[in-house]
């Protein structure tokens, strides 16, 4: 592998929430292709589990041979296709007709020395670097928009009755808007992709403590051990990638 992907190790886990009929999260853990992702089917809508699986399947089909720029372009194109497919499916008789099918997505692409984080919605990507935790993605939610526009304080925004409403998601609109952040990687970097069910159950310190551990599997298990001690009701999903 010319990208230096052999240096990256990873692990993922997903678990159905206590108040859920089915797990609507999905994840991709594919170090051999330098691609990882978490998708969270939109809560409250029909077939959220189908939507998240379609998102992950699209990413799993990406070519592993292109350079990072071409892979980002292919990812964008693939998710646009899923977006249209979800919008078409909502009118099919099998879905009950006129239902919303959608999912968040956060994906990480790596090649030697470079990373790209791509997302829509409120699933997140974090970076643990030199004992500091950074949130790379920025939520596409009403709460975040209200804070960005300085209409409400952080406390007020999160107390808003529609705080968790998404402003972007795969399948939500005719044209999918993806956000992309590119950065250089360093030895010792650790990435965390996770659904909102996981990060809302844990503090910033909890996340950092888990990512400071050695192996990705150990970090993932620590995250779930801590999260499951709380009265969590949402599905939990995490993928940890470490150099």
C-alpha angles and dihedrals in degrees: 000000000000096000096067091244093147088078091064121087123184147176135188140192138180130190133184116248121246093246096043128103090207138359108267094183125094133180142194122216107180112148093164088064096037091239132122131166148169124206126187118198110229108267117236094028131099120260097012088150091056092050094051092047091051090052093051093044090054092053093045089058095058117120116256094204104071126086120259096267092053092045091053089051092048091048091052091050093046094051091047086057092050089048091057092043091054092048091050092047094056090073097047117111091235090065093048094255130272098028128139117245116186147141142192118237136197118177135180124205121188137188130162107309096348137087135184124198115197124183151157121189131010104308105115145221120208131186124210108200129163093345093309129110120218127186104220099182124062118217118252092215138122091248092056092046092052090051093046091052089046091233092128137018120247091262093046094046094052090047092055110115091234096039094125095048110124123235093192134028140144107273096015099103139018091256120040116223112207125187120216130197120185124194143162117257127225133201110275096028116148122196126199123197114187146158122246091255089068103042093043089057093053138056126236087255092052091054093048093047092054094047092050090065122098116249123037091236090055090050093049093048090049091052092052094044090055095041095049091056087068125073092260118172101173127082115271125218133166138169120190121197120189135180 
